[in-house]
Structures are given as structure tokens and as C-alpha cells.
Amino acid sequence: MNQKEVSELRRRFRPDQSAISRIYGCYVNSGKEVVSYIDESLGTMPQEEAEQYLNLLKKTLSGSLGKNLIDIVFSTDQVTDGEEHRRLMALRDSALKDGQLRQEFYQKIIETLDMGDSNYLILLAHDAYDAPYRGKDGSVQADASDRVFSYLVCCVCPVKEGKLELGYCPGENEFHNCAPSQIVSPPELGFLFPAFDDRAANIYNALAYSRKADQLHQEFLDAIFHTEPPMSAGEQKEAFQAALSEALEGACSLEVAQAVHERLTERIEEHKEHKDPEPLSVTADEVGRILQDCGVGEEQVAAFCESCGRQFGKNAALSPANLIDSKKFEVKTGDVVVSVEPERSYLVETRMIDGKKYLLIPVDDSLEVNGLSIDKI
């Protein structure tokens, strides 16, 4: 799925837009026991309550593609005769009306999901979207038949104890400590199935969501999809850095780090400016060309590409946003951490003085220490 398709579905999560008629789910305590079940009609509940349910489900489609939103790919064998895929298809095709299927699905999550000591709420909903056909220019074609996109969305929300706050008690005309007993937090994880690719259902894919990009809850993904577990954004960054360090074998200079960070940041900014809905990606070969431009030898570049092939897969498409932090350039020693605006990273230099390594940063007319202006150097 691309960003435009994700945004199109997000706009549906309003009472006047979606075809979601019922909300299903269950409330689970920290001992993996079901406290209560949910099977409610959106049409009969107060509008504010319906909007709250839809907003929770909507958050399952929030965040960055490739970071918080992870593409899940099923193999042909799974689609043909895989237990996990068959379960998801049955849930979708029944529009979640089969109570036994829902019970089995809840139990699968409860048995495997690790939410620590937190109580949590599992929410499920089914929607059928009459996706209007659009031409290549993006315009809606009035004479073309719509395609119904039938899908289900699931999210898991932590439920926390409310905090005591001073509140007015009308019956007593006094203020006392009061608090809601249980508060539903935004979703920690969830998924959409099937994927909405080219504005139609793609049963070979799903879109998984994780609020924390570096914590994908692999146990949940394995139980629901049983596919090759994707690398989290944090794992991708670590693997990329390890590939660079191993390939350069002690020859990784500040200039090389600056060049890689600068060029990848440029790609990210250009992608934003062009508002391209397709996710941005680079290959190891493209990063290798950046290294070559910095004077890195061919053997070391080849070693880097080979290491990336082992870590990510041959010719893997990598998200630059997962490889670097484009909003921060940080230089760290054993005792000092220096943060520099990425576009000013060129101001930092390394120098050998009297046999010692030094970081050099030129100082202009303005120098402050803890907010105190320094005049004398």
C-alpha cells in the first residue's frame, strides 16, 4: 500500500463515512482472562462513543509506512492452504458475524500476545468500501463501476487505571478525588486485512501496525500471519550500521558518515517535496555509490553490499528513514555528546593534534553555555 491508499481508508473512519455497523472485541486482564465481550451496534450508541471506537481503529492506519506500518506478505502456499490466512479470510467473508470464528481469533491473540502486566482491549470491525474507480489523472470516472473492498481491521489497546483528580460532585456540592476506573489507551498494535493495493483487495498482503517502530510484537505477528518476521526500524538501522562498520574495517571516517547521512537526508526531503505517495526506498548498491564518491575502495564497497544482502536479502529495498535519523546528526565520544543540525554537519571536523584526536567546531560570534553568553575564549 502507498500513502495515498492509506489516507483514503483513514478518511472512512467516521460515522457518516464508514459501512462499519458493529464493533466486536473483548477485554482481557493481565492474567490472560477475558473479563467481558463487546458486540455492539454503532448505530444505537451515542455519536461521541461511536467516534471514539472509530478513532481507535483509525489509529491502526497511522504512522510511517515501513516504520509503524509494516507490509506483511503471504506466500502462495499460505494463500492456497495456510491456517492463518484461511482464518483471516473466513473472518472477512463472514463480515465478523460468525461468533465461533471470533472466539477462536481472540483466543489465538490471548495465548500468544505479551502485553506485560497490562490489561488490554481487542477491537475488531468489518467494512465494505465501494471504492470509486479513478483514472490515471486521479479523477473519479462516473461511468465506471465501483469495486467493493471488503476488509477487516483489528487493534489491541492497553487499558490503564485512571489517575485521581480533584472533581466536583454535584450531589454533595463539594470537590473530591475521583477518577475513571479504567481508561482505554491508543492502540499498541493492530492490522488491516487484506491490503488495499491499487485501490483493490490484495489477499496476498496485509498491513500491520505498531505504535513503537522498534517493538513490532513479533509473537503477535507470527500467531496471526505466520510469515517471515519483518525487521523493525531499529533492527534495520543497527544492521545497516553494522554492515558499514564491518565493510570499512576501521576506515570509517567522519566525512563518510557525513556524506551518507547528507545524501540520504536529501533523498528523504526530495521525496516529501514531490509528495510521492509511493514509499521511498534505496538499495545497497545506491549507498555503495555514495561510498565510492567518498573515495571508499571497490573491495570495501563490495563487502558492504554483500553484508547488506545477508542482512536484508539480495537487492532489498530499504527505507532511508529507517537507516538514519534525518532530523538529527549526533557525534558521541566516551564523555561528550554533540548534536548538530543535519544541514550543518559539515561544521564538525576531526583533527590529529600532537598525536591526539580532536573534534573541531568553528565558533561564530554567538556562544552560549547553559544559556549563558560566553564572550572570552
Salt bridges, closest charged atoms under 4 A:
GLU8 OE2 - ARG199 NH2 2.53
ASP16 OD1 - ARG14 NE 3.49
ASP39 OD1 - ARG22 NE 2.82
ASP39 OD2 - ARG102 NH2 3.80
ASP81 OD1 - ARG86 NH1 3.06
GLU83 OE2 - ARG87 NH2 3.12
ASP93 OD1 - ARG92 NH2 3.22
ASP127 OD2 - ARG12 NE 2.78
GLU172 OE1 - HIS176 NE2 2.92
GLU174 OE1 - HIS176 NE2 2.88
GLU188 OE1 - ARG211 NE 3.19
GLU219 OE2 - HIS217 ND1 2.98
ASP222 OD1 - HIS226 ND1 3.17
GLU286 OE2 - ARG267 NH1 3.21
ASP293 OD2 - ARG263 NH2 3.19
GLU306 OE2 - ARG310 NH1 3.55
GLU330 OE2 - LYS328 NZ 3.91
GLU349 OE1 - ARG351 NH2 3.20
